[in-house]
Amino acid sequence: MKEVILRKDNAVSPIIATILLIAITVTLASTLYSIVGGYFSNAPVLTPHANIAVVNMTKIGANGVGTGSYIVYIESVSENVSLSYVRMMVTLNTGNISTIPLLSIGPTGTNLTAHIVANMSKGSTYLSPLDFISIRENNAHQFVTRIAFIDTASSGVIASAYPQ
């Protein structure tokens, strides 16, 4: 008579199999999160910062009437900021506030209001310390009280200054 030997072949114990399944699931989930997570960012948009100086160049004539003239110097910028995301906000003593995209201000002049014209010398499409903006008023009854640059991506104030 022949003796038959039954062998019990278990490749992996049930406990090890469970641990392996959990490890594979965690690995796949973390890989999927790292791939797709970049498309759904909840990170807040940070507002860049800059320093500007507004110099009052207004000259009053002998008759007491003058034409307002201001130069906005961009002194420093914390990072590259595209001009397409920056708006200049000009506040007048009358309480009127005008905003205009910086990218639309050209070297030949852009009207902020019927009486205020802005010119910008820009070296590139990014805000840089080499840029300056000249603002000229044709109405002696209005004058600039504050100029601010607004970041449209975060709605934050990049820089703000009062004429000196």
Contacts in CASP RR format, 6 or more apart in sequence:
PFRMAT RR
TARGET T0000
AUTHOR 0000-0000-0000
METHOD contacts of the structure
MODEL  1
MKEVILRKDNAVSPIIATILLIAITVTLASTLYSIVGGYFSNAPVLTPHA
NIAVVNMTKIGANGVGTGSYIVYIESVSENVSLSYVRMMVTLNTGNISTI
PLLSIGPTGTNLTAHIVANMSKGSTYLSPLDFISIRENNAHQFVTRIAFI
DTASSGVIASAYPQ
12 20 0 8 1.000
44 154 0 8 1.000
45 153 0 8 1.000
45 154 0 8 1.000
46 154 0 8 1.000
47 151 0 8 1.000
47 154 0 8 1.000
47 156 0 8 1.000
47 157 0 8 1.000
47 158 0 8 1.000
48 77 0 8 1.000
48 78 0 8 1.000
48 79 0 8 1.000
48 81 0 8 1.000
48 151 0 8 1.000
48 158 0 8 1.000
49 77 0 8 1.000
49 78 0 8 1.000
49 158 0 8 1.000
49 159 0 8 1.000
50 74 0 8 1.000
50 75 0 8 1.000
50 76 0 8 1.000
50 77 0 8 1.000
50 78 0 8 1.000
50 81 0 8 1.000
50 127 0 8 1.000
50 149 0 8 1.000
50 158 0 8 1.000
50 159 0 8 1.000
51 74 0 8 1.000
51 75 0 8 1.000
51 76 0 8 1.000
51 159 0 8 1.000
52 72 0 8 1.000
52 73 0 8 1.000
52 74 0 8 1.000
52 75 0 8 1.000
52 147 0 8 1.000
52 149 0 8 1.000
52 159 0 8 1.000
52 160 0 8 1.000
52 161 0 8 1.000
53 72 0 8 1.000
53 73 0 8 1.000
53 75 0 8 1.000
53 161 0 8 1.000
53 164 0 8 1.000
54 70 0 8 1.000
54 71 0 8 1.000
54 72 0 8 1.000
54 73 0 8 1.000
54 144 0 8 1.000
54 147 0 8 1.000
54 161 0 8 1.000
54 162 0 8 1.000
54 163 0 8 1.000
54 164 0 8 1.000
55 70 0 8 1.000
55 71 0 8 1.000
55 73 0 8 1.000
55 163 0 8 1.000
55 164 0 8 1.000
56 68 0 8 1.000
56 69 0 8 1.000
56 70 0 8 1.000
56 144 0 8 1.000
56 163 0 8 1.000
56 164 0 8 1.000
57 68 0 8 1.000
57 69 0 8 1.000
57 70 0 8 1.000
57 71 0 8 1.000
58 66 0 8 1.000
58 67 0 8 1.000
58 68 0 8 1.000
58 69 0 8 1.000
58 70 0 8 1.000
58 143 0 8 1.000
59 66 0 8 1.000
59 67 0 8 1.000
59 68 0 8 1.000
59 69 0 8 1.000
60 66 0 8 1.000
64 140 0 8 1.000
65 140 0 8 1.000
66 140 0 8 1.000
67 136 0 8 1.000
67 137 0 8 1.000
67 138 0 8 1.000
67 140 0 8 1.000
68 136 0 8 1.000
68 137 0 8 1.000
68 140 0 8 1.000
68 143 0 8 1.000
68 144 0 8 1.000
69 134 0 8 1.000
69 135 0 8 1.000
69 136 0 8 1.000
69 137 0 8 1.000
70 134 0 8 1.000
70 135 0 8 1.000
70 136 0 8 1.000
70 144 0 8 1.000
70 147 0 8 1.000
70 163 0 8 1.000
71 132 0 8 1.000
71 133 0 8 1.000
71 134 0 8 1.000
71 135 0 8 1.000
72 88 0 8 1.000
72 132 0 8 1.000
72 133 0 8 1.000
72 134 0 8 1.000
72 135 0 8 1.000
72 147 0 8 1.000
72 161 0 8 1.000
73 132 0 8 1.000
74 127 0 8 1.000
74 128 0 8 1.000
74 129 0 8 1.000
74 130 0 8 1.000
74 131 0 8 1.000
74 132 0 8 1.000
74 159 0 8 1.000
75 129 0 8 1.000
76 129 0 8 1.000
77 127 0 8 1.000
77 128 0 8 1.000
77 129 0 8 1.000
80 126 0 8 1.000
80 127 0 8 1.000
81 126 0 8 1.000
81 127 0 8 1.000
81 151 0 8 1.000
81 158 0 8 1.000
82 125 0 8 1.000
82 126 0 8 1.000
82 127 0 8 1.000
83 101 0 8 1.000
83 102 0 8 1.000
83 103 0 8 1.000
83 122 0 8 1.000
83 125 0 8 1.000
83 126 0 8 1.000
83 127 0 8 1.000
84 101 0 8 1.000
84 103 0 8 1.000
84 125 0 8 1.000
85 151 0 8 1.000
85 152 0 8 1.000
85 153 0 8 1.000
86 101 0 8 1.000
86 102 0 8 1.000
86 103 0 8 1.000
86 127 0 8 1.000
86 149 0 8 1.000
86 150 0 8 1.000
86 151 0 8 1.000
86 152 0 8 1.000
86 158 0 8 1.000
87 99 0 8 1.000
87 100 0 8 1.000
87 101 0 8 1.000
87 102 0 8 1.000
87 149 0 8 1.000
87 150 0 8 1.000
87 152 0 8 1.000
88 99 0 8 1.000
88 100 0 8 1.000
88 101 0 8 1.000
88 102 0 8 1.000
88 105 0 8 1.000
88 118 0 8 1.000
88 133 0 8 1.000
88 147 0 8 1.000
88 148 0 8 1.000
88 149 0 8 1.000
88 150 0 8 1.000
89 97 0 8 1.000
89 98 0 8 1.000
89 99 0 8 1.000
89 146 0 8 1.000
89 147 0 8 1.000
89 148 0 8 1.000
89 149 0 8 1.000
89 150 0 8 1.000
90 97 0 8 1.000
90 98 0 8 1.000
90 99 0 8 1.000
90 100 0 8 1.000
90 112 0 8 1.000
90 116 0 8 1.000
90 118 0 8 1.000
90 135 0 8 1.000
90 144 0 8 1.000
90 146 0 8 1.000
90 147 0 8 1.000
91 97 0 8 1.000
91 144 0 8 1.000
91 145 0 8 1.000
91 146 0 8 1.000
91 147 0 8 1.000
91 148 0 8 1.000
92 98 0 8 1.000
92 116 0 8 1.000
92 142 0 8 1.000
92 143 0 8 1.000
92 144 0 8 1.000
92 145 0 8 1.000
93 142 0 8 1.000
93 143 0 8 1.000
93 144 0 8 1.000
93 145 0 8 1.000
94 141 0 8 1.000
94 142 0 8 1.000
95 145 0 8 1.000
96 113 0 8 1.000
96 142 0 8 1.000
98 112 0 8 1.000
98 113 0 8 1.000
98 116 0 8 1.000
99 150 0 8 1.000
100 110 0 8 1.000
100 112 0 8 1.000
100 118 0 8 1.000
102 120 0 8 1.000
102 127 0 8 1.000
102 133 0 8 1.000
102 149 0 8 1.000
103 125 0 8 1.000
104 110 0 8 1.000
105 118 0 8 1.000
105 119 0 8 1.000
105 120 0 8 1.000
105 133 0 8 1.000
106 119 0 8 1.000
106 120 0 8 1.000
106 122 0 8 1.000
107 119 0 8 1.000
107 120 0 8 1.000
107 121 0 8 1.000
107 122 0 8 1.000
108 119 0 8 1.000
109 117 0 8 1.000
109 118 0 8 1.000
109 119 0 8 1.000
110 117 0 8 1.000
110 118 0 8 1.000
110 119 0 8 1.000
110 120 0 8 1.000
111 117 0 8 1.000
111 118 0 8 1.000
112 118 0 8 1.000
112 135 0 8 1.000
115 137 0 8 1.000
115 138 0 8 1.000
115 139 0 8 1.000
115 142 0 8 1.000
116 135 0 8 1.000
116 136 0 8 1.000
116 137 0 8 1.000
116 138 0 8 1.000
116 139 0 8 1.000
116 142 0 8 1.000
117 135 0 8 1.000
117 136 0 8 1.000
117 138 0 8 1.000
118 133 0 8 1.000
118 134 0 8 1.000
118 135 0 8 1.000
118 136 0 8 1.000
119 133 0 8 1.000
119 134 0 8 1.000
119 136 0 8 1.000
120 131 0 8 1.000
120 132 0 8 1.000
120 133 0 8 1.000
120 134 0 8 1.000
121 131 0 8 1.000
121 132 0 8 1.000
121 133 0 8 1.000
122 128 0 8 1.000
122 131 0 8 1.000
123 130 0 8 1.000
123 131 0 8 1.000
127 149 0 8 1.000
127 158 0 8 1.000
135 144 0 8 1.000
135 147 0 8 1.000
137 143 0 8 1.000
137 144 0 8 1.000
143 163 0 8 1.000
144 163 0 8 1.000
145 162 0 8 1.000
145 163 0 8 1.000
146 160 0 8 1.000
146 161 0 8 1.000
146 162 0 8 1.000
147 160 0 8 1.000
147 161 0 8 1.000
147 162 0 8 1.000
147 163 0 8 1.000
148 157 0 8 1.000
148 158 0 8 1.000
148 159 0 8 1.000
148 160 0 8 1.000
148 161 0 8 1.000
149 157 0 8 1.000
149 158 0 8 1.000
149 159 0 8 1.000
149 160 0 8 1.000
150 156 0 8 1.000
150 157 0 8 1.000
150 158 0 8 1.000
151 157 0 8 1.000
151 158 0 8 1.000
END
